[in-house]
Amino acid sequence: MKVRYSRRALADLVGIAAYMREHNPQTAAALEKWLRASIEQLQTFPLLGRPTDDPEIRMFPIVRYPYLVFYEVADNEIVIHHIRHARRQPLNPGAARS
């Protein structure tokens, strides 16, 4: 399966990297690399995340860093809809979709 990032998810990655470069430059590159490598695991294990209130959206917690990846398994691809810090308030059902 192929992983595809929505515009929102790409913007999330850019925002996370920018925030980290500003607050902890030594960690920024490692964090972005870890996020992308963790998300790539979904190619092999698309159901690794758990279901959410929206039956089409799954949530995959990133181990080591407190981020949550919201994604959908569609046809032959994994669509990454949103990436957010785990300490932020929970999303409303369906809000992860771009």
C-alpha positions in Angstrom: 0.0 0.0 0.0 1.1 3.5 -0.7 1.0 6.3 1.9 -0.4 9.7 0.8 -0.5 12.8 2.9 -3.4 15.2 2.6 -2.7 19.0 2.4 -3.7 19.3 6.0 -1.3 16.5 7.1 1.6 18.1 5.1 0.8 21.4 6.8 0.8 19.6 10.1 4.3 18.2 9.5 5.6 21.6 8.4 4.1 23.2 11.5 5.5 20.5 13.9 8.9 20.8 12.3 8.9 24.6 12.5 7.8 24.6 16.1 10.5 22.1 17.0 13.2 24.1 15.1 12.2 27.2 17.1 12.0 25.5 20.5 14.4 22.6 20.3 16.5 22.7 17.1 18.5 19.6 18.1 15.4 17.5 18.2 13.6 18.9 15.1 15.3 16.7 12.4 15.1 13.5 14.5 11.4 14.1 15.2 10.4 14.7 11.6 12.4 11.6 10.6 10.8 9.5 13.4 7.3 10.7 12.4 7.7 9.8 8.8 9.3 6.4 9.5 6.5 5.6 12.0 3.9 6.5 9.5 5.6 4.4 6.8 4.9 1.3 9.0 1.3 1.7 8.0 2.2 0.5 4.5 2.8 -2.9 5.9 0.4 -2.8 8.8 -2.5 -0.6 7.7 -4.7 -1.5 10.6 -2.0 -0.8 13.2 -4.0 2.2 14.5 -7.2 1.9 16.5 -10.7 2.9 15.2 -12.1 6.3 16.1 -15.7 7.5 16.4 -15.7 7.9 12.6 -15.6 4.3 11.3 -13.5 5.3 8.3 -10.8 7.0 10.3 -8.1 5.3 12.4 -5.7 6.8 15.0 -2.1 5.7 15.2 -0.1 7.0 18.3 3.5 7.6 17.6 5.7 5.9 20.1 8.5 8.0 21.7 7.0 11.3 20.7 3.5 12.3 21.8 1.8 12.7 18.4 -1.3 11.1 17.0 -1.8 10.3 13.3 -5.3 10.2 11.9 -5.6 8.2 8.7 -7.9 6.3 6.4 -7.3 3.0 4.6 -8.8 3.6 1.1 -8.4 1.2 -1.8 -4.7 0.6 -2.2 -3.5 3.6 -0.2 -3.2 5.0 3.3 -4.4 8.6 3.4 -2.9 10.6 6.3 -5.5 13.2 7.2 -4.1 14.9 10.3 -1.1 14.8 12.7 -1.5 16.4 16.1 0.2 16.6 19.5 -1.5 14.1 21.9 -2.0 16.8 24.6 -4.2 18.9 22.4 -8.0 18.7 23.1 -9.6 15.7 21.3 -11.1 16.3 17.9 -14.8 16.1 17.2 -15.8 12.9 15.3 -15.0 13.2 11.7 -12.9 16.4 12.2 -9.6 14.5 11.4 -10.7 14.3 7.8 -9.3 16.9 5.5 
